[in-house]
């Protein structure tokens, strides 16, 4: 019969204990490594990702604007929330009847919203409250039928010929609008984009709100009927 000395058994027991302690230590380190990130870190990461997405969108694709003032009543009212499309005018030029947001020529830090009445090559004539447009398509001119107008007193008399990069804009509420009748033509470079979507109020949600093709009566038709 063989006897195992007690000190050997003792040594074997101590080695097992050290192994268990090592395992526990490794598990504790592993748990620390798996610790969840601080909430502030997650917020900062989310904010950075949002900025990476939002900034290019606002610079090149679309921008939100809130209407302020009465110059476009009854088409738009103060407090309405609009999304302005900045992409379409990279593909084609602004068209008559478009409702646009642009930088006010006399103070580029201020944004205006108006309707395009005349485009490059047009001659705009205003006789009282009658607006006539003359161009290659209508060499004798045509008189606008502007059903969207709120008010326009017969107090304006002017003629403006537009160059290749010039636009003539007016508010739908003519008597409460500061527009091309007052401060002149709008340069193409100042146009931000077209009013693409009205998001608020929810009861007035609409795509391309206020858009019009600027229909009118050709002056030749009037002379023929008379």
Protein Blocks (a to p, Z undefined) as FASTA:
>chain_A
ZZddfklmmmmmmmmmmmmmmmmmmmmmmmmmmpccdfklmmmmmmmmmmmmmmmmmmmm
occdddedjklcckbcghiacdddfklmmmbccdehiacddddfklmkbccddddfbdgh
iacddehjaccdddfklmnopadddfkbmbdcdfbccdddddfkbccdddfblmlcccfk
lnopadfklpnbdcfbdfbdfklgcehehiaehiaddfklmmmmZZ
